[in-house]
């Protein structure tokens, strides 16, 4: 097999940023790159190296056409061992397998994340992750790697500020070495000719150029929160003793499975967020315990919690326990002013909030749309995204900024 590795594979010459992510030891690699920047061909080369080292690689993209670029690159790099019979090729299933070891590369389409179930890998490559449903990683991909503590690579050109944006934010915020992020533009690929670059950019608007070539995350047309960075100045580890005589409030957005329960504690006197919590897939008894512990630690005077659906019975249980919980019913009429009040607070820098890549990412991705039927503003996370932390903060700000006698509590 050493002969195949040393003499018979035809790996390309990597450009500097390709080499950086290929050589990185991070277990989770997030590669944000412009069109034709070399992200897919770089991953194909990484996959070949890993296969020849004895590993199993699964590459997935939303469509068959998108997997084809990766597949053709792998075949090109392995042309000689394929022709020599040392690597078996199954064109219909798109599998390349080292005959002596069973190590393999396989590609699949993942428009439906469930199509990835039943497989396992030492290296999972999610190509054009921004176009996938986030469950391709969260529900299917991550568990696939548990047994062998496998590696994952996420590569994509941005599509507004969706789940891929949050993944990138998580990677750049990581300081453990487990996650790492790279950003490169189409211009950073020295092997992309000026003619080819001109061809792919000739019909692009300015915003499309920024997104597709410069790989910038653009604010969506209906972006709600602005001036975010200027507000993220709250201390991350404050002590309750520093707010002992202050009035503390909490906002709560409930969930159990797909979404997250989020808690935000704000000091009404300092106009500063002092604590946060976010969790999912735990039962309501444990959720109540976590909320109660946080409320008692900060001596919270008012807890404003969404009362819709599952919220109402949980609120009743908390009230029986003596906690100062009040409900907020989120409706098409009540939600816009709730969100708009928080958005105005950000514009005016009226409150300091704690910096966190997940919480910040949800603010940045949050969207406003106008109903063609009613003409009303509708606020939500982008498709596939979450807005739990936005709602928790909006409720905390409502509790902080409004009197309980103003008719918003039930």
Buried (B, 14 or more C-beta within 10 A) or exposed (E): BEEBBEEBBEBBEBBEBBEBBBEBEBBBBBBBBBBBBBBBBBBBBBBBBBBBBEBBBBBBBBEEEBBBBBBEBBBBBBBBBBEEEBBBBEEEEBBBBBEEEEBBBBBBBBBEBEBBEEBBBBBBBBBBBBBBBBBBBBBBBBEBBEEEEBBBBBBBBBBBBBBBBBBBBBBBBBEEEEBBBBBBBBEBBEEBEEEEBEEBBEEBEEEEBBBBBBBBBBBBEBBBBEEBEEBBEBEEEBEBEEBEEBBBBBBBBBBBEEBBBBBBBBBBEBBBBBBBBBBBEEEBEEBBEBBBEBBEEBEBBBBBBBBBEBBBEBBEBBBEEEBBBBBBBBEEEEBBEBBBBBBEBBEEEBBBBBBBBBBBBBBBBBBBEEEEEEEEBBBBBBEEBBBBBBBBBBBBBBBBBBEBEEEBBE
